[in-house]
């Protein structure tokens, strides 16, 4: 029979922390699951180049004429894998902590949520950094139906379908609650469905897009109050997801636990390119 040693328990504890932190991180990662993920290409590299195939224009073929070959002018977008984030704790009396499931979950959830928030905030910043397709709001943090429709018209101008299930609408808490006060978005006779946001407290869907409140969109000032974006608008990759490492610190009679992840993201088109499939709603003041 093999002996249970400090080495084997360290491996077990590391896996236990990794699994728990990952579980809580995944519960808070929402934006990450609504963009294009290239993590499968992130092995052994420090960046990923994603080709952008140019949309060509058809040519007419006449009898006895040779075809014309277009020169390859395709470009690429680079995802730099440069976002290394971590959360670290030194926990005394580790045996007591791990014998108390509720306390263990408090630490694991705190670390998981911290990593998730870092990822979500980074992605949100990329979306808000898009400088084209801006709709300036008449009133800060209030997105009126006509203003939202103006933004969606910009997507239609780029041949994007905002009702395809891969278009998402995010707003800061104030702007989101402002939607709750507008009859076009809450009254059943105008919505045309059985959803009652006044009862549920959830706007759920507007013009075919799911709607989410998020503190990653700031209130007041010259900020972006809300954004509409496509799944294809942001490229994302993880070199490694949530991992955990732990070691006993005899000098402090404690166990040090570090969880980290390495990822990167970029817009599918340059910030100044109107073809990015992003519309930002900007405060005027």
Phi, psi and omega in degrees: 000131181285143177278145173275113184254174177299325180297314182292324179290326177298319178297316180297316182295321178298316179295322181296315179295317181301312182298317183292314181295318179299318180301313181288326178296317182296330179295331183261351180273110182243306178303319182303328182273002182244016178232179185272123187256121178248027184301332181297342181260007191265020182270124173071021180226162176253000177199159179235128177261122181253114180298143174245106183280123182291139176283116183273164178256135182294155176241153176269136180255124176255161183300139175063018178254148179278151178285154178252129181265130178278142175289145180282110180243023181296145177247189178213161174244142184250129172262105176282129180269074191235008181258093180256108183242155182208166171221134184227141177220145171249116189247115178282158179051055186300327181298320179292320180298315185280348174272351180248099187300320182294321179290321176302317181294326178299313180293315182296318181292320179299316181289320179295315180295325180298314178294317180299318180296323178297318179293313183297318181295323180294316179295316179300320179297323177297315181298314182289343179281353178291126190261356178258170177057048178268135172246116181275127185280143177292325178232130182305133174064020173234115180257108182280156179306317181295324179290320178296318179296324177298320178294318179293329176298325178297323177292318179298324178298336180261011180066031174264137176264113182275001180252016188274001182088353179244028176238134188230147183237118178244146179214151176293164185305320181293316180294322179297314179293332175296325176298326181294339182263008182249123185302326180301333184256350186238331184281128187299325181291339177266324179290323181079019176223182184270359182287134177238093182301333179295326179278314185280335185077013185228121179294325176067292187212136176226130179051037177083004182247135171293144185241136183227136170276146180205134176283356175285352170254118189280157178259151174070172178063189179275070181244167173274114182281332181198162181215144168247132181213160178263156175304322183281359184285336184230133175258138186220150174204145173247128173284318165214141179279201183299122175231160183227140174226140182221152178207146179275131180255100185292331180294332180249001183049052185210164175252127176268129180237127177235127173242141182208171174203157181232124185210179175199162179205154175206159175287150180290340175227155178306154183305326185270004182266124183289349184273014185283351180073026181235137171234126178249138179256114191251137173292149182277329186259000000 
